[in-house]
């Protein structure tokens, strides 16, 4: 048991019985109210000072006559009986119920009003309002809003918390934190962002607008991407589509040429530029390509055919000539690329030239891997560098080298070993 404090001793000097003490001291400071705080200043309720001693409550029965609790003369049910304890006419004796001593400091607690979350915005300070607006607001308005009822307080709270309201767009004093950062009610991190002013909106728009350097860099980047895509398409066209297209044209020309031979439309003699007159077979490389007159790039070579040097100073003999050099040019890459792998030929490999009446069979004799384009001696009647020393019936194949370039020329020479009429059938090189 905790000893009683000195101020709770009775007038006779003895301890006061807690059961008979009308104001038991539960909390420190001698006050039993849970709403009491020692550090709070004296409060006033409707003009009364709570810190001043309060008079004891008036007896509600003091104004009634003494015989108010007397039994009715008509009711004799309790006649002859003593009044029951606490009933009408009963008086407590001092020995039975001693009168309690009055408290040294009478205290009447005032309960705190219940907390209402909906009105917290009214009791909290509005950070968006300036000091001048707070000073200009009359106290009567606040009191009226507080006493206007729950509906009025709710409307006022919604009006203050509305993002587009005047309070939300009001100017703040310098140094005053924004509602989002202050942590006050209605300014938490989850609440919507405060609407921007016109100046702030213009600054944000200028900040979002890209600079001239950014626009230029984007334009250059897009230009490079466009150039890269165009180059990729061009490479695809050169390396794939030209071969497909040229192969189709070459096959069509060879088929038409064979039909003309069967119908007797082609006779030996001079041929027009671009006109096909023979078919070149390279069995080792599985090459079958028509040969046209002339080496024009667009009319002959780019159409997938081989071109015969038959014009000007570069004119060479036909296969039917009894003596001379039959020189033919062709693409090594793109546009059908009929001579792409002629570097794989070895001495003795057969090369057959088919005409309307005869098969001319040549054997590969030698190869010149690289020579300048200006070296036209390689197509002379006795080609220079071929190893031939006297006139004869020769074959010369020319193409560009290295691959995918036209810097130099590769030369392959052959010597005729057989002349076979078509009436005797195909030569052994084509049959095997």
Secondary structure, 3 states (H helix, E strand, C coil): CCCCCHHHECCCCCECCCCCCCCCCCCCCCCCCCCCCCCCCCCEECCEECCCCCCCCCCCCCCCCHHHHCCCCCCCCCCCCCCCCCCCCCCCCCCCCCCCCCCCCCCCCCCCCCCCHHHHHHHCCCCCCCHHHHHHCCHHHHHHHHHCCHHHHHHHHHHHHCCCCHHHHCCCCCCCCCHHHHCCCCCCCCCCCCCCCHHHHHHHHHHHCCCHHHHHHHHHHHHHHHHHHHHHHHHHHHHHHHHHHHHHHHHHHHHHHHHHHHHCCCCCCCCCCCCEEEEEEEHHHCEEEEEEECCCCCCCHHHCCEEECCCHHHCCCCCCCCCEEEEEECCCCCCCCCCCCHHHCCCCCEEEEECCCEEEEEEEEEEEEEEECCCHHHHCCCCCCCCCCCCCEEEEEEEEECCCCCCEEEEEEEEEEEEEEHHHCCCHHHHC
